[in-house]
């Protein structure tokens, strides 16, 4: 899976205009998540990141969590900020 991300970064990404509102970029975030965490946790993190990648999110610095406790906290925070901000 990481190999496919590197191919995208080397061959496809240079042809596209820079548009990622986050640092690291979404593809680098996915690569880092797959390097640091087991597959299913990485997929969870990547999914949350992709959901945030939209015009109404300000973007900014958003690194992959280093350990499981940070990871759990980040997933809970991301979920609340993305899905519960419309509560009355």
OpenMM code with the backbone's topology and positions (N, CA, C; nanometers):
from openmm import Vec3, app, unit

residues = "UNK UNK UNK UNK UNK UNK UNK UNK UNK UNK UNK UNK UNK UNK UNK UNK UNK UNK UNK UNK UNK UNK UNK UNK UNK UNK UNK UNK UNK UNK UNK UNK UNK UNK UNK UNK UNK UNK UNK UNK UNK UNK UNK UNK UNK UNK UNK UNK UNK UNK UNK UNK UNK UNK UNK UNK UNK UNK UNK UNK UNK UNK UNK UNK UNK UNK UNK UNK UNK UNK UNK UNK UNK UNK UNK UNK UNK UNK UNK UNK UNK UNK UNK UNK UNK UNK UNK UNK".split()
positions = [
    Vec3(0.0832, -0.1193, 0.0000),
    Vec3(0.0000, 0.0000, 0.0000),
    Vec3(0.0879, 0.1260, 0.0000),
    Vec3(0.1929, 0.1251, 0.0846),
    Vec3(0.2821, 0.2416, 0.0888),
    Vec3(0.3513, 0.2620, -0.0454),
    Vec3(0.3809, 0.1515, -0.1136),
    Vec3(0.4434, 0.1602, -0.2453),
    Vec3(0.3536, 0.2356, -0.3435),
    Vec3(0.2245, 0.2085, -0.3391),
    Vec3(0.1297, 0.2776, -0.4276),
    Vec3(0.1237, 0.4273, -0.3973),
    Vec3(0.1335, 0.4618, -0.2696),
    Vec3(0.1340, 0.6038, -0.2322),
    Vec3(0.2583, 0.6719, -0.2876),
    Vec3(0.3738, 0.6050, -0.2776),
    Vec3(0.4983, 0.6625, -0.3308),
    Vec3(0.4902, 0.6799, -0.4826),
    Vec3(0.4313, 0.5845, -0.5514),
    Vec3(0.4139, 0.5982, -0.6970),
    Vec3(0.3284, 0.7204, -0.7274),
    Vec3(0.2195, 0.7377, -0.6532),
    Vec3(0.1349, 0.8565, -0.6705),
    Vec3(0.2173, 0.9838, -0.6472),
    Vec3(0.2963, 0.9862, -0.5394),
    Vec3(0.3747, 1.1057, -0.5070),
    Vec3(0.4796, 1.1352, -0.6141),
    Vec3(0.5397, 1.0328, -0.6706),
    Vec3(0.6456, 1.0528, -0.7700),
    Vec3(0.5919, 1.0821, -0.9096),
    Vec3(0.4832, 1.0161, -0.9488),
    Vec3(0.4384, 1.0253, -1.0875),
    Vec3(0.3171, 1.1145, -1.1110),
    Vec3(0.2218, 1.1119, -1.0222),
    Vec3(0.0958, 1.1835, -1.0460),
    Vec3(0.0932, 1.3197, -0.9780),
    Vec3(0.1311, 1.3241, -0.8528),
    Vec3(0.1243, 1.4486, -0.7758),
    Vec3(0.1998, 1.5652, -0.8405),
    Vec3(0.3195, 1.5436, -0.8979),
    Vec3(0.3891, 1.6566, -0.9611),
    Vec3(0.3138, 1.7179, -1.0793),
    Vec3(0.2234, 1.6418, -1.1392),
    Vec3(0.1472, 1.6924, -1.2540),
    Vec3(0.0267, 1.7761, -1.2124),
    Vec3(-0.0115, 1.7676, -1.0859),
    Vec3(-0.1291, 1.8390, -1.0360),
    Vec3(-0.0874, 1.9678, -0.9654),
    Vec3(-0.1744, 2.0647, -0.9678),
    Vec3(-0.1470, 2.1892, -0.8948),
    Vec3(-0.1541, 2.1602, -0.7445),
    Vec3(-0.0655, 2.2209, -0.6655),
    Vec3(-0.0714, 2.1992, -0.5203),
    Vec3(-0.2054, 2.2478, -0.4653),
    Vec3(-0.2780, 2.1606, -0.3980),
    Vec3(-0.4096, 2.2005, -0.3488),
    Vec3(-0.4399, 2.1508, -0.2083),
    Vec3(-0.3497, 2.0748, -0.1481),
    Vec3(-0.3764, 2.0213, -0.0149),
    Vec3(-0.3706, 2.1342, 0.0872),
    Vec3(-0.4724, 2.1429, 0.1708),
    Vec3(-0.4782, 2.2497, 0.2711),
    Vec3(-0.4117, 2.2095, 0.4011),
    Vec3(-0.3509, 2.0916, 0.4037),
    Vec3(-0.2864, 2.0414, 0.5250),
    Vec3(-0.1371, 2.0222, 0.5054),
    Vec3(-0.0664, 2.0220, 0.6171),
    Vec3(0.0739, 1.9804, 0.6199),
    Vec3(0.0874, 1.8772, 0.7301),
    Vec3(0.1400, 1.7616, 0.7021),
    Vec3(0.1854, 1.7124, 0.5728),
    Vec3(0.0679, 1.6889, 0.4777),
    Vec3(0.1015, 1.6760, 0.3501),
    Vec3(-0.0045, 1.6542, 0.2511),
    Vec3(-0.0812, 1.5267, 0.2840),
    Vec3(-0.1969, 1.5122, 0.2263),
    Vec3(-0.2798, 1.3940, 0.2543),
    Vec3(-0.2096, 1.2647, 0.2148),
    Vec3(-0.1379, 1.2652, 0.1030),
    Vec3(-0.0681, 1.1426, 0.0633),
    Vec3(0.0459, 1.1108, 0.1597),
    Vec3(0.1175, 1.2120, 0.2059),
    Vec3(0.2248, 1.1882, 0.3029),
    Vec3(0.1665, 1.1444, 0.4364),
    Vec3(0.0537, 1.2011, 0.4748),
    Vec3(-0.0155, 1.1610, 0.5973),
    Vec3(-0.0520, 1.0127, 0.5896),
    Vec3(-0.1058, 0.9693, 0.4759),
    Vec3(-0.1426, 0.8286, 0.4584),
    Vec3(-0.0191, 0.7390, 0.4684),
    Vec3(0.0895, 0.7799, 0.4047),
    Vec3(0.2140, 0.7023, 0.4103),
    Vec3(0.2638, 0.6918, 0.5542),
    Vec3(0.2647, 0.8034, 0.6252),
    Vec3(0.3108, 0.8043, 0.7649),
    Vec3(0.2203, 0.7198, 0.8544),
    Vec3(0.0897, 0.7299, 0.8349),
    Vec3(-0.0046, 0.6517, 0.9160),
    Vec3(0.0176, 0.5025, 0.8946),
    Vec3(0.0376, 0.4618, 0.7702),
    Vec3(0.0625, 0.3206, 0.7411),
    Vec3(0.1979, 0.2747, 0.7939),
    Vec3(0.2932, 0.3661, 0.8057),
    Vec3(0.4252, 0.3320, 0.8596),
    Vec3(0.4229, 0.3177, 1.0113),
    Vec3(0.3417, 0.3963, 1.0791),
    Vec3(0.3436, 0.4016, 1.2259),
    Vec3(0.2416, 0.3131, 1.2952),
    Vec3(0.1304, 0.2862, 1.2306),
    Vec3(0.0203, 0.2159, 1.2970),
    Vec3(-0.0198, 0.0917, 1.2183),
    Vec3(-0.0890, -0.0005, 1.2870),
    Vec3(-0.1366, -0.1191, 1.2155),
    Vec3(-0.2395, -0.0756, 1.1108),
    Vec3(-0.2625, -0.1629, 1.0157),
    Vec3(-0.3402, -0.1290, 0.8965),
    Vec3(-0.4763, -0.0671, 0.9279),
    Vec3(-0.5536, -0.1294, 1.0169),
    Vec3(-0.6899, -0.0819, 1.0410),
    Vec3(-0.6922, 0.0532, 1.1125),
    Vec3(-0.5998, 0.0766, 1.2042),
    Vec3(-0.5910, 0.2073, 1.2704),
    Vec3(-0.5490, 0.3123, 1.1680),
    Vec3(-0.4546, 0.2773, 1.0819),
    Vec3(-0.4092, 0.3710, 0.9785),
    Vec3(-0.5240, 0.4083, 0.8849),
    Vec3(-0.6043, 0.3102, 0.8462),
    Vec3(-0.7185, 0.3370, 0.7581),
    Vec3(-0.8178, 0.4302, 0.8269),
    Vec3(-0.8381, 0.4111, 0.9568),
    Vec3(-0.9262, 0.5011, 1.0336),
    Vec3(-0.8734, 0.6440, 1.0296),
    Vec3(-0.7448, 0.6599, 1.0567),
    Vec3(-0.6839, 0.7933, 1.0567),
    Vec3(-0.6911, 0.8574, 0.9181),
    Vec3(-0.6600, 0.7791, 0.8162),
    Vec3(-0.6636, 0.8306, 0.6791),
    Vec3(-0.8058, 0.8723, 0.6419),
    Vec3(-0.9038, 0.7915, 0.6797),
    Vec3(-1.0438, 0.8253, 0.6522),
    Vec3(-1.0845, 0.9563, 0.7165),
    Vec3(-1.0462, 0.9753, 0.8425),
    Vec3(-1.0780, 1.1019, 0.9113),
    Vec3(-1.0113, 1.2194, 0.8416),
    Vec3(-0.8885, 1.2003, 0.7977),
    Vec3(-0.8163, 1.3078, 0.7296),
    Vec3(-0.8839, 1.3430, 0.5976),
    Vec3(-0.9231, 1.2420, 0.5216),
    Vec3(-0.9881, 1.2661, 0.3926),
    Vec3(-1.1212, 1.3386, 0.4119),
    Vec3(-1.1952, 1.3034, 0.5158),
    Vec3(-1.3221, 1.3717, 0.5452),
    Vec3(-1.2978, 1.5196, 0.5756),
    Vec3(-1.1872, 1.5497, 0.6437),
    Vec3(-1.1563, 1.6896, 0.6762),
    Vec3(-1.1090, 1.7685, 0.5549),
    Vec3(-1.0644, 1.6996, 0.4509),
    Vec3(-1.0073, 1.7661, 0.3338),
    Vec3(-1.1198, 1.8175, 0.2435),
    Vec3(-1.1737, 1.9314, 0.2802),
    Vec3(-1.2839, 1.9931, 0.2055),
    Vec3(-1.2766, 2.1444, 0.2249),
    Vec3(-1.3409, 2.2213, 0.1398),
    Vec3(-1.3256, 2.3670, 0.1404),
    Vec3(-1.3659, 2.4373, 0.2697),
    Vec3(-1.4493, 2.3758, 0.3518),
    Vec3(-1.4956, 2.4434, 0.4727),
    Vec3(-1.4073, 2.4177, 0.5940),
    Vec3(-1.3033, 2.3394, 0.5769),
    Vec3(-1.2092, 2.3143, 0.6860),
    Vec3(-1.0868, 2.4017, 0.6627),
    Vec3(-1.0355, 2.4687, 0.7667),
    Vec3(-0.9239, 2.5606, 0.7467),
    Vec3(-0.7917, 2.4926, 0.7128),
    Vec3(-0.7772, 2.3626, 0.7411),
    Vec3(-0.6507, 2.2950, 0.7140),
    Vec3(-0.5481, 2.3270, 0.8205),
    Vec3(-0.4210, 2.3257, 0.7820),
    Vec3(-0.3138, 2.3566, 0.8755),
    Vec3(-0.2281, 2.2349, 0.9066),
    Vec3(-0.1529, 2.2452, 1.0155),
    Vec3(-0.0614, 2.1385, 1.0566),
    Vec3(-0.1410, 2.0273, 1.1227),
    Vec3(-0.1303, 1.9065, 1.0695),
    Vec3(-0.2087, 1.7929, 1.1185),
    Vec3(-0.1260, 1.6652, 1.1054),
    Vec3(-0.0300, 1.6429, 1.1960),
    Vec3(0.0561, 1.5248, 1.1851),
    Vec3(-0.0149, 1.3972, 1.2297),
    Vec3(0.0392, 1.2844, 1.1894),
    Vec3(-0.0100, 1.1538, 1.2341),
    Vec3(0.0276, 1.1380, 1.3811),
    Vec3(-0.0657, 1.0928, 1.4653),
    Vec3(-0.0332, 1.0709, 1.6067),
    Vec3(0.0783, 0.9673, 1.6216),
    Vec3(0.1630, 0.9870, 1.7237),
    Vec3(0.2781, 0.8984, 1.7425),
    Vec3(0.2437, 0.7687, 1.8136),
    Vec3(0.1462, 0.7717, 1.9037),
    Vec3(0.1147, 0.6508, 1.9803),
    Vec3(-0.0365, 0.6317, 1.9884),
    Vec3(-0.0755, 0.5203, 2.0481),
    Vec3(-0.2173, 0.4839, 2.0504),
    Vec3(-0.3028, 0.5809, 2.1316),
    Vec3(-0.2521, 0.6318, 2.2449),
    Vec3(-0.3348, 0.7238, 2.3240),
    Vec3(-0.3577, 0.8540, 2.2480),
    Vec3(-0.2541, 0.9048, 2.1819),
    Vec3(-0.2711, 1.0244, 2.0978),
    Vec3(-0.3673, 0.9945, 1.9837),
    Vec3(-0.3550, 0.8751, 1.9298),
    Vec3(-0.4373, 0.8330, 1.8171),
    Vec3(-0.5850, 0.8310, 1.8563),
    Vec3(-0.6153, 0.7713, 1.9701),
    Vec3(-0.7534, 0.7638, 2.0177),
    Vec3(-0.8089, 0.9030, 2.0440),
    Vec3(-0.7284, 0.9878, 2.1067),
    Vec3(-0.7706, 1.1252, 2.1361),
    Vec3(-0.7959, 1.2021, 2.0063),
    Vec3(-0.7071, 1.1860, 1.9080),
    Vec3(-0.7222, 1.2563, 1.7799),
    Vec3(-0.8487, 1.2109, 1.7071),
    Vec3(-0.8732, 1.0805, 1.7035),
    Vec3(-0.9932, 1.0308, 1.6355),
    Vec3(-1.1195, 1.0838, 1.7020),
    Vec3(-1.1217, 1.0876, 1.8350),
    Vec3(-1.2392, 1.1391, 1.9069),
    Vec3(-1.2581, 1.2880, 1.8797),
    Vec3(-1.1498, 1.3642, 1.8818),
    Vec3(-1.1563, 1.5084, 1.8572),
    Vec3(-1.2001, 1.5369, 1.7139),
    Vec3(-1.1406, 1.4653, 1.6177),
    Vec3(-1.1773, 1.4848, 1.4773),
    Vec3(-1.3239, 1.4517, 1.4551),
    Vec3(-1.3701, 1.3432, 1.5155),
    Vec3(-1.5101, 1.3033, 1.4993),
    Vec3(-1.6032, 1.4112, 1.5527),
    Vec3(-1.5736, 1.4612, 1.6718),
    Vec3(-1.6592, 1.5646, 1.7313),
    Vec3(-1.6588, 1.6913, 1.6469),
    Vec3(-1.5425, 1.7328, 1.6003),
    Vec3(-1.5351, 1.8589, 1.5265),
    Vec3(-1.5995, 1.8487, 1.3888),
    Vec3(-1.5938, 1.7325, 1.3257),
    Vec3(-1.6482, 1.7190, 1.1912),
    Vec3(-1.7961, 1.6837, 1.1885),
    Vec3(-1.8441, 1.6075, 1.2866),
    Vec3(-1.9792, 1.5552, 1.2774),
    Vec3(-2.0759, 1.6105, 1.3808),
    Vec3(-2.0267, 1.6786, 1.4810),
    Vec3(-2.1168, 1.7256, 1.5861),
    Vec3(-2.1205, 1.8778, 1.5987),
    Vec3(-2.0661, 1.9492, 1.5029),
    Vec3(-2.0681, 2.0951, 1.5150),
    Vec3(-2.2007, 2.1547, 1.4693),
    Vec3(-2.2938, 2.0735, 1.4247),
    Vec3(-2.4246, 2.1238, 1.3838),
    Vec3(-2.5322, 2.1016, 1.4890),
    Vec3(-2.4915, 2.0578, 1.6083),
    Vec3(-2.5901, 2.0344, 1.7144),
    Vec3(-2.6525, 2.1656, 1.7589),
    Vec3(-2.7813, 2.1629, 1.7984),
    Vec3(-2.8479, 2.2865, 1.8431),
    Vec3(-2.7972, 2.3332, 1.9780),
] * unit.nanometer
topology = app.Topology()
chain = topology.addChain("A")
for resn in residues:
    res = topology.addResidue(resn, chain)
    for name in ("N", "CA", "C"):
        topology.addAtom(name, app.Element.getBySymbol(name[0]), res)
